[in-house]
Amino acid sequence: MTLDIRNNWNALNRALTIINLFLFMVLTAQGFNYEELKDKKIPIVLNVLLLLIMGSIAFIVIYKLV
């Protein structure tokens, strides 16, 4: 049971990392090398905060331009 929960959290954390990297790429108009960054360990709390912050910034940028 514990191993299953841990695997789910790791998968969620990995997905949030990819989403955050994509948002960062869009906001800065730069690319990134996924192979270089795929082994980085980012805490889930920080990933959620980054997602909220960069998602809000992306929302503001997109709707301010329209």
N, C-alpha and C positions, 0 to 999 in steps of 0.2 A: 504494500500500500504506500509506504513512504517513498520507495523507489519510483513508483508510478507518479506520485505528486511531484517529485523532484524532476523527473523527465519532462513533465508538462510545464513546470516553471522554466526549465532550461530552454524548451522550445519557444515558449512565449517571449523569453528574454532575447533569444536569437532573432525572432521576428521583429520585435521592437527595435533592436539594433539596426536591422536592415531598413526599416521604415525611417528611423531617425537619420541614417546615412543618406537615404534618398532625399528626405526633406532638406538636409544640409546642402546636398548637391544642388537642389533646385534653388534654394535661397541664395547661395553664393555663386551660382553659375559656374561651378567647377565640377570636375569629375573626382572619382575616388577609385582605388584599386581594392576590390573586395577580397582578393586573395591575400593581400597584406593585412587586412583588418579582421578577417573572419575568426581568428583565434583570440581576439581581445575579449576580456571579461569585464563587462559593465554591470554594476548592480541594478537590479530590477527597478528599484525606487528611482534611481537616476534616469533610467530609460523612460519611465513614465513621465517624470518631470520634463525631460527633454522633448518628449512627444507633445506634451501640452504646450510648452513654450513655442517650439518651432511650428506646431500646427496653428497656433494663434497668430504667429507672425506671418505665416503663409496665407492665412485667411485675410488678414489685414492688407497685405500686399496685393493679393489678387483682386479683392473687392474695392480697393482704393483706386486701382488702375482703370476699372471699368466705368 
